[in-house]
Amino acid sequence: MVVRLTRILRIIGQTLLLLCLVLIAYFSLCKIASGIAEVTGDKFMHSTAYAALGFSMYLSFMPLEKKVGKEKDMNIHLSNSHTFIILKLFFYGLAYGLLMEILQSFVGRSCSLMDLAADGIGLIVGFATCYLFLGFVNKLFSYLP
């Protein structure tokens, strides 16, 4: 049952990841989004979109099992390979955000480092939310017979 649940969570994460990448690219490069951003707050939209991206990246690529190789400790510290996976995911997410900011300058929208900072904050929130969500799922299914 654990293997099937892990597979289902991985498929959900990959589907959400693809959806997030497409939607972020669409709304970053269309002119309509700039009008919406003025009403709702540009940085809030960036943080929300990249929180969804971070959640789906974590669910897609992080080891979901309790034991990974010889590592039994799932805590985040520098000697743990999980930390390096999280850092890679964070930098890939920021690179995607930077690419979107650069491409925005070609479609008549402004390129901003503050948007990139909001993207980074969103990624961290998404990683943390997914970590808490997986902890909840783990507790929920550990009580089943």
N, C-alpha and C positions, 0 to 999 in steps of 0.2 A: 504494500500500500504506500509506503514511503517513496519508493521509486516512481510509482505512478503519480503521486502528488508532486514530486520534484519535477517530473516531466511536464505536468500540466502547468505548474508555475513558470517553468522555463518558456513554454510556448506562449503563455499570456504575456510574459515580459518581452519576448521578441516581437510579438504582434504590436504591443504598445510602443515599443521602441521605433518600429518602422512608421507607425502612425504619427508619433511625436516628431520624428525627423521630417516627414513630409509636411505636416501642418506648420512646424516652425519655419521651414523654408518658404512655404506659400505665404504665410502672414508676414514674414520678414521682407519679402520681395514685392509685395503688392502695395499699391497706393492706397487702397481702402483702409488698411490697417493703421495708417498714420492718422487718419481722422478718428478712428475708434480710440487710439492710444491717448489722444488729447483729452478725451472725456474720462477715461478710466484710470489713467496714470500709466505711463510708459514703463517705468521700472517695475511696477507691480505685475504687469503683463509678462515682462521678461522673466521675473522670478518665478511666476506660476508656470510658465511654459517649460522652463529649464528644471523646475522641481519635478514635473511630470517626466521629463527626459531623464533626470537622475534616478528617479524611481524605477523606470523601465530598464535603464542601463544596469542598475544594481541587480534587478531581478533576472536580467538576461545573462550576465557574465560572472556574478559572484558565485562561489561554491555554496550550494544550499544544504549540503549534508553537514552533520555535526563534526565528523572527522574527515580531514583532507590530508591524505598521506600520513605523515607522522605527527602532524599538528593536531592536538586535541584542544588547544586553547583558541577560542573564537574571538578573544578580545583584540582590540586594535592597538598594536604597539609596533615599534620600528623593526623588531626582529621577526615579525610575522609576515608571511607572503600575502595575507589578505590586505594588509596596508598598502603594499605595492600595487595590487589590483585596483584598489580604490583610488590611489593616486593616478594610475594610468587612465581609469575611467574619467576622473576629474579633468585631466589634461585633454583627453579626447573631446569631452563635452565643451571645454573652453575653446579648443581649436575649432570646433563646429560653430560656436558662437562668434568667434573672430572671423571665420569665413563668411558668416551671414552679415556681419557688420561691414566687411569689405565689399561684399556684393551689393549691399544697400546703396553704397555710393554710386554704383553704376545705374541704378534705377531711379535716381533723383531723391533719395532719402538720405538722412544724415547718419554719419558713422560716429559712434560715441563710446568712449572708454567706460563711462558710467553704466551704459547698457551691458557691457562685458562684465563689469563688477556685479551687476544684478543677476546676470546669467550664472556667475560663480556661486553667489549666495543661493540661488535656486537649486543648483546642482547639489550643494551640501544639504539643503533641506530635503531634497528628494532622496538622497542616500540615507539620511537619518530616518525618514519616514518609512522607507522600505525595510530598514534594519528593524525598526519597531514592529512593523507589520509581520515580518517573518518570525520574530520572537513570539508574537501573539498566535500565529498559525502553529508554531512549534508547540506552545503550551496547550493549545486547543486539541491537537492530535496526540499529544503524549498521554492524555488521560483516557483515550479510547482503548478498549481491550485489544 
